[in-house]
């Protein structure tokens, strides 16, 4: 029945949205009004989400929301519920019986509707006119809430963190732990207890269980607001554990200067109103959970209201620790039964090969039995035997592991002997002594330490002479990579990814604590091995003891590692204290400011010295007496000058001075080092420039250019590989070209406000072979340039053939980058940050080996690739990161294929609504999509079922990612 229009004086204001509603009222069509209301509520929700994000960040900084903000959030929540009621009531109305003239609600209409089968209860007058009146009222409230939001003062604009440190697990479910995990998850979900202890011998799979529990409670799970993972280890320190928890939560209130009680109070203050799951791996003694923030407040305990849940699941080797921790539930992780053990062995070896030869299969099963069901031993032996194709090789391994005479000489428990046998077999199965030595070096770092492959581990291998036959440093790093792969393949090292930055997904490795124990056993003076190392890394030492017992041990020591401690000073030593010492690590002792003059004369055979990341301001002259020294790392120390006779270190091959403050060096100091092969002087001199907000502006001209005076006179026996930062000037490029016997390995070109160019031409004809041919990393920072061109000259297309990483940072005027014939055929990593005017990077399609593309803070970029080229274009990109690109709406408007894509990270790209692929990507290698939850929820899909298929790959993202 057609509705007659009525004129009602609603006393409405002139608001445009209400005029739309008035038109709807005149037409008796409430649908358009409801659509308008839904749009306003969507905008309000977005504002609400922004404010919640700001509140969460404020809490991590130690602040709380004001009462005004809390009241505003409550009113928004109430309004959402009321609007949902209106929408439901509107759906319940029969359009064919709309009683617009019944101001009391139209009982007949309600009756008819319910007779039609609609059982939805109607809350108020439910005819077209009453719906319109309610919509008008709620729209006014929505507008009023939006206007009030502008007057609120949230603290920050950063969203909630993802507190969980995600650890990689195998795609295959681990053998033998399923029942344990189901039991623990059921216990947690049932609310039966809050402290659960998993105990068992080392290598039995306790950490794997904890990882699986973590995987179950993803951040989007409804039970816990925060899931925290931390590792304690044998030499744990409460303060470090507290700081690790704070880092996991991105809680900024904890300071290094705080005492343990203060840190505990701050953790408690942040976590007290949150449901928390703390996963605590590898504890060795009683811990006070209250000092880790896992406690209820006294007021909560005195009230009958439901308290936030605080659940702790920990692993330990000792049942006694479970008792001391007052665990509500103790679970013993047992070794695998024979069937499970064989299954795990098969999973980690060539199953098809084992089944192809009955004799080898029989010996393999016997080998598996010797591992006594210990998972780590089974994996270690299985990986060690991978690639062994003859029955004789398998039989020899079985004989070795059963040689009782060899194992009875070791003073170990029966359980430890099983693991040591497996380790020894795996160690002996490595291809050569160089790889074996590489493995043992990894034990010099602290337990559970994530070792950076290219900044720490491979440089160590180079410095101690394991990798020594090379022409330029690039070749040395290249030789180190297969060694790493061999150790990872043998399960003697583990890959550990840094999920915070897509650049570091495959950059770190670490040793399992049991494998490290076995390696240290091998180098601790074990009978017949001829080694003696002292490793006291990361155990909280404040000083080195000088007792007589220690001195006797030190006289035999060949290597000593005291890295990552709290050593503030070193005592004086006698002349023969370290008579056999060849390697000394003091890295990471931040409080160490001086070196006693007696230290260096006490170690006449020292070849390797790492003093990086201390706070040393001056080196004693006695360092020049280390005539055998080949590797010296002084990086990240506020050293201002080198000793006058530094050039007497005639065997020095590797000198790392990165991020020091050297103002000058005595003439000839570097140029006299005739054996020098690698020199890192990136930021090795103070920078002249004004201070801004207490910080020095980077990019100003160096105070001293001693590097030029030294390098131009260098006449060493080897080609010197150099890493350096210079100002972007033609004169400086010419200087680099003129350097004799020097190869630039890593180059950063900086500008400043004084350098403003319209176009920066970096043609290969401007670069000598010394600069371009072995250049591996090139960065441009703080250059005021509109256009940057890399141009190949005739016959020079091969230049930059070694370039692997290319970074553009803070080129705020840059609008275009072009490659004119420059074949960056080996470029693997491209990072573009704060290039505000850059429109696109279509030229990345010319990079056949590009693995990582990371773009952040490019505010004018609307599409990554504006010109795809031919219709079958594809990209080699495996990792794609897009952060703070607010105008980005797509990767490319034309079809573009990503057959190798594995990781996609997107952060604060609000109008980027559609992924550059559909479900066909599942047929390739996609492993992870990471972003903010609201971004994922608002993505547009041609087929909604594709979202369901990709959802298992989505992980809510840390918003402070950039």
Buried (B, 14 or more C-beta within 10 A) or exposed (E): EEBEEEEEEEEBEEEEBBEBBBEBBEBBBBEBBBEBBBEBBEEBEEBBBBBBBBBBBBBBBEBEBBEEBEEBBEBBEEBBEBBEBBBBBBEBBBEEBBBBEBEEBBEEBBEBBBEEEBEEEBEEBBBBBBBBBBBBEBBBBBBEBBEBBEEBEBBBEBBBBBBBBBBEEEEEEBBBBEEBBEBBBEBBEEEEEBBBBBBBBBBBBBBBBBBBBBEBBBBEEEBBBBBBBBBBBBBBBBBBBBBBBBBBBBBEBBEEEBEBEBBBBBBBBBBBEBBBBBBBBBBBEEBEBBBBBBBBBEEBEEEEEEBBBBBBBBBBBBBEBBEBBEBBBBBEBEBBEEEBBBBBBBBBBBEEBBEEBEEBBBBBBBBBBBBBBBBBBBBBBBBBBBEBEEBEBBBBBBEBBEEEEBBEEBEBEEBBBBBBBBBBBBBEBBEEEBBBBBBBBBBBBBBBBBBBBEEBBBBBBBBBBBBBEBEBBBBBBBBBEEBBEBBBEBBBBBBBBBBBBBBBBBBBBBBBBBBBBBBBBBBBBBEEEEBBBBBBBBBBBEEBEBEEEBBEBBBBBBBBBBBBBBBBBBEEBEEBBBBBBBBBBBBBBBEBBBBBEBBBBBBBBBBBBBBBBBBBEBBBEBBBBBEBBBBBBBBBBBBBBBBEBBBBBEBBBBBBBBBBBBBBBBBEBBBBBBBBBBBBBBBBBBBEBEEEEEEEBBBBBBBBBBBBBBBEBBEBEBBBBBBBBBBBEEEBBEBBBEBEEBBBBBBBBBBBEEBEBEEBBBBBBBBBEBBBBBBBBBBBBBBBBBBBBBBBBEEBBBBBBBBBBBBBBBBBBBBBBEBEBBBBBBBBBBBBBBBBBBBBBBBBBBBEEBBBBBBBBBBBBBBBBBEBEEEEBEBBBBBBBBBBBBBBBBBBEBEBBBBBBBBBBBBBBBEBEEBBBBBEBBEEEBBBBBBBBBBBEEBEBEEEEBBEEBEEBBBBBBBBBB
